[in-house]
Amino acid sequence: MYIKMKRINSAKTITIASLLLASCAPEQHHYDAAGTFEAVETIVSTEANGAIKELNVVEGQHLHAGQAVGYVDSTQLHLQKRQLQSQIAAMLSKRPDIRAQVAALQEQLRQAIREQQRIAGLVKADAATRKQLDDADAQVAIIKKQIAAQQSSLGITTASITQEASPLEIQIAQLEDRLAKSRIVNPVEGTVLVKYAEVNEVAATGKPLYKIADLSTIILRAYVTAPQFARLKLNQPVTVLVDGADGGYREYEGLVEWISDKAEFTPKTIQTKDEREHLVYATKIRVKNDGLLKIGMYGEVRFDEGR
C-alpha cells in the first residue's frame, strides 16, 4: 500500500512539474515572412583612360556624394587643350581691325561734312552756287557708302575667321569634359564595400574602381504567400525581427516599399525543399539601420503587431 501511494504521489509530482515547466516555457516565436537583407549597391567606374594617380578609397570607409577621391592621369589632355588654345589665338589674331581700317575714311567724312556746311552757309549768303552745294552733298554721300562697304567687307572677314575657330572651341569643350571625367568623384553617399583598383594601375573607360552602398537604411527582401499578399499594402508598417546576441530577437520598425505583382517559387537559399515548391511574392521592406544590420543577414517579418 505504501509503495502504491508513493507511486501515485510521484506521478502527481511529475505532472505538476511538467505543468510548471510548460507555463514557464517561452511563447513560441511567430513570424509571417522571412528573407535576407540587401542594399542598393553602386559600382563606381572610371570614365577616362590612363594610369590611376590617386585613389583615396578604403573598404569600410564612409564617403559623401560629390566627394573627390582621386584622378586619372590627364597630362596629354592638358597639352592638347593648350595646343588648341594656341591655334585659336593665332587664328583670331588675323581678324581685321575695323576701326583702324575705316579711320581714314571717317576723317575724310568729317572734312566733307565741314565743307558741306561751309558751302551751305555761302549759298544762303549768295556767295556760292547751288551746284557747289550739290557736289558737296554728293561727296558726303559717297564717303558714307565707302565706309559702309568697307565695314561690311571687314565684318564678313571677321565672322568667317571666327567661324573657323568655332570647331576648335568645341574641341576644347570636349577636352574639358574629358578632363572633368579624369577626376574620380564619388556619386552617392554610402560605405565602400569592395575596392577593385589600386594606384598606378592603368584604367580604361568603364573599369570598376569600387562598390559603394548606403547602409543607413537597409532592405529586407522577404517572401509572402498568396493569402498574405492579399492583405499587404505599400507603406504598411511592419515589425522586423533579427537574431540577437543573447539568443533572443532584436526588433526593428520596417516599411513595405515594394510588392511584386508576379508569383515565383520560393528561393532555394532560405527554405526547405518541400517549401520551395510553393509560390510566393517578393517584397522589399526598408529598415533604418542602427549599424548592426548587415547585407546577407537573415531576418523575419511580423505583419500583425498583436500576434
Residue pairs with C-beta under 8 A, 6 or more apart in sequence:
29 241
29 249
30 302
30 307
31 241
31 300
31 301
31 302
32 224
32 228
32 301
32 302
32 303
32 304
32 307
33 222
33 223
33 224
33 228
33 283
33 300
33 301
33 303
34 222
34 223
34 270
34 298
34 299
34 300
34 301
35 220
35 221
35 222
35 223
35 270
35 298
35 299
35 301
36 220
36 221
36 269
36 270
36 296
36 297
36 298
36 299
37 218
37 219
37 220
37 221
37 287
37 293
37 294
37 295
37 296
37 297
37 298
37 299
38 218
38 219
38 220
38 221
38 295
38 296
39 213
39 214
39 215
39 218
39 219
39 295
40 213
40 214
40 219
41 193
41 211
41 212
41 213
42 187
42 188
42 190
42 211
42 212
42 213
43 208
43 210
43 211
44 184
44 186
44 187
44 208
44 209
44 210
44 211
44 212
45 205
45 206
45 207
45 208
45 209
46 52
46 72
46 184
46 197
46 203
46 204
46 205
46 206
46 207
46 209
47 181
47 182
47 205
48 72
48 74
48 178
48 181
48 182
48 203
48 205
49 72
49 203
49 204
49 205
50 72
50 73
50 74
50 76
50 182
50 202
50 203
51 72
51 73
51 200
51 201
51 202
51 203
52 70
52 72
52 73
52 197
52 198
52 199
52 200
52 201
52 202
52 203
52 209
53 70
53 71
53 72
53 73
53 199
53 200
54 70
54 71
54 184
54 199
55 69
55 70
55 184
55 197
55 198
55 199
55 209
56 69
56 70
57 63
57 69
57 70
57 192
57 195
57 209
57 210
58 192
58 195
59 192
59 193
59 194
59 195
59 210
60 191
60 192
61 191
61 192
62 189
62 190
62 191
62 192
63 69
63 186
63 189
63 190
63 191
63 192
63 212
64 186
64 189
65 186
65 187
65 188
65 189
66 185
66 186
66 187
67 185
67 186
68 183
68 184
68 185
68 186
69 184
69 185
69 186
70 183
70 184
70 199
71 182
71 183
71 184
72 182
72 184
72 203
73 182
74 178
74 179
74 182
77 175
77 178
77 179
77 182
78 179
80 175
81 172
81 175
81 176
81 179
84 168
84 171
84 172
84 175
85 172
87 168
88 165
88 168
88 169
88 172
91 161
91 164
91 165
91 168
92 161
92 162
92 165
94 161
95 157
95 158
95 161
95 162
96 154
96 157
96 158
98 151
98 154
98 155
98 158
101 150
101 154
102 147
102 150
102 151
102 154
105 143
105 146
105 147
105 150
106 147
108 143
109 140
109 143
109 144
109 147
112 136
112 139
112 140
112 143
113 140
115 136
115 139
116 133
116 136
116 137
116 139
116 140
119 128
119 132
119 133
119 136
120 133
120 136
122 128
122 132
123 129
123 130
123 132
123 133
184 209
186 212
188 212
188 214
189 214
190 212
190 213
190 214
190 215
191 212
191 213
191 214
191 215
192 210
192 211
192 212
193 210
193 211
193 212
193 213
193 295
194 210
194 211
195 209
195 210
196 207
196 208
196 209
196 210
196 211
197 203
197 207
197 208
197 209
197 210
203 209
213 295
215 289
215 293
215 295
216 288
216 289
217 286
217 287
217 288
217 289
218 286
218 287
218 289
218 293
218 295
219 257
219 284
219 285
219 286
219 287
220 240
220 254
220 284
220 285
220 287
220 299
220 301
221 282
221 283
221 284
221 285
222 282
222 283
222 285
222 299
222 300
222 301
223 266
223 267
223 270
223 280
223 281
223 282
223 283
224 232
224 280
224 281
224 283
225 278
225 279
225 280
225 281
226 263
226 279
226 281
228 281
228 303
229 259
229 281
231 303
232 256
232 259
232 283
232 303
233 256
233 259
234 256
234 257
234 258
234 259
235 255
235 256
235 257
236 255
236 256
236 303
237 253
237 254
237 255
237 256
238 253
238 254
238 255
238 256
238 285
238 301
238 302
238 303
239 251
239 252
239 253
239 254
239 301
239 302
239 305
240 251
240 252
240 253
240 254
240 285
240 287
240 299
240 300
240 301
240 302
241 249
241 250
241 251
241 252
241 299
241 300
241 301
241 302
242 249
242 250
242 252
242 292
242 293
242 297
242 298
242 299
242 300
243 249
243 250
243 298
244 250
249 300
250 292
252 287
252 288
252 290
252 293
253 287
253 288
254 285
254 286
254 287
254 301
255 285
255 286
255 287
256 283
256 284
256 285
257 284
257 285
257 286
258 283
258 284
259 281
259 282
259 283
259 284
260 281
260 282
260 283
261 281
262 281
263 279
263 280
263 281
264 279
264 280
264 281
264 282
265 276
265 277
265 278
265 279
265 280
266 275
266 276
266 277
266 278
266 279
266 280
267 276
268 276
270 298
285 301
287 293
287 299
293 299
